[in-house]
Amino acid sequence: MPTKKRRLIITLPPELDVALARFSKVTGQPQSSFVLSCLMENIESLNLITDAVEQAKAGNISQSEALIAQALGTTILKMHGSSESEE
């Protein structure tokens, strides 16, 4: 069945190809769905970094730095699974 979602073709370095293939074999999860879930989990950071680059190009360096810091904070919190409900 055709999809309405845009497809993206990427070239993987050998070490990433091996790691993804191994992960897929061990977990049974298709490589493409794993990569998609990794990207979706980080969409907020991606948008913040994009905003930061736009601000830097516009000459708003302090705003750009603040957005980068916010993106890094978001990523770190997700890596550690932090939330107020866990405390």
C-alpha positions as CSV (number, residue, x, y, z in Angstrom):
1,M,0.0,0.0,0.0
2,P,1.5,3.4,-1.0
3,T,2.3,5.8,1.8
4,K,1.7,9.6,1.8
5,K,4.8,10.0,4.0
6,R,7.9,11.4,2.4
7,R,10.7,8.9,2.0
8,L,14.4,9.7,2.7
9,I,17.3,7.8,1.3
10,I,20.5,8.0,3.4
11,T,24.0,6.6,3.1
12,L,25.3,4.9,6.3
13,P,28.9,4.6,7.4
14,P,29.9,1.0,7.8
15,E,30.0,1.1,11.6
16,L,26.4,2.5,11.8
17,D,25.2,-0.1,9.3
18,V,26.6,-2.9,11.4
19,A,25.2,-1.5,14.6
20,L,21.7,-1.0,13.1
21,A,21.7,-4.5,11.6
22,R,22.8,-6.1,14.8
23,F,20.2,-4.1,16.8
24,S,17.5,-5.2,14.4
25,K,18.5,-8.8,14.5
26,V,18.6,-8.9,18.3
27,T,15.4,-7.0,18.9
28,G,13.3,-7.9,15.8
29,Q,12.6,-4.2,15.3
30,P,13.0,-3.1,11.7
31,Q,15.9,-0.7,11.2
32,S,13.7,2.0,9.6
33,S,11.2,2.0,12.5
34,F,14.1,2.3,15.0
35,V,15.7,5.2,13.2
36,L,12.3,6.9,12.9
37,S,11.6,6.5,16.6
38,C,15.0,8.0,17.5
39,L,14.3,11.0,15.3
40,M,10.8,11.4,16.6
41,E,12.0,11.3,20.2
42,N,14.4,14.2,19.4
43,I,12.1,16.4,17.2
44,E,11.8,19.1,19.9
45,S,15.6,19.4,20.0
46,L,15.8,19.4,16.2
47,N,13.3,22.3,16.0
48,L,15.2,24.2,18.8
49,I,18.5,23.8,17.0
50,T,16.9,24.9,13.7
51,D,15.5,28.0,15.5
52,A,19.0,28.7,16.9
53,V,20.6,28.6,13.5
54,E,18.0,31.0,12.1
55,Q,18.6,33.4,15.0
56,A,22.4,33.2,14.5
57,K,22.0,33.9,10.8
58,A,19.8,36.9,11.7
59,G,22.6,38.2,14.0
60,N,20.8,37.4,17.3
61,I,23.6,35.5,18.9
62,S,22.4,35.6,22.5
63,Q,19.0,34.3,21.4
64,S,20.7,31.6,19.4
65,E,22.9,30.6,22.4
66,A,19.8,30.4,24.6
67,L,18.0,28.1,22.1
68,I,21.1,25.8,21.9
69,A,21.2,25.6,25.7
70,Q,17.5,24.8,25.7
71,A,18.0,22.1,23.1
72,L,20.9,20.5,25.0
73,G,18.9,20.6,28.2
74,T,15.9,18.9,26.5
75,T,18.2,16.2,25.2
76,I,20.0,15.6,28.5
77,L,16.7,15.3,30.4
78,K,15.4,12.8,27.8
79,M,18.6,10.8,28.1
80,H,18.3,10.5,31.9
81,G,14.5,10.0,31.8
82,S,14.1,12.9,34.2
83,S,10.7,14.2,35.2
84,E,9.3,15.8,38.3
85,S,7.1,12.7,38.8
86,E,10.1,10.5,39.3
87,E,11.5,12.5,42.2
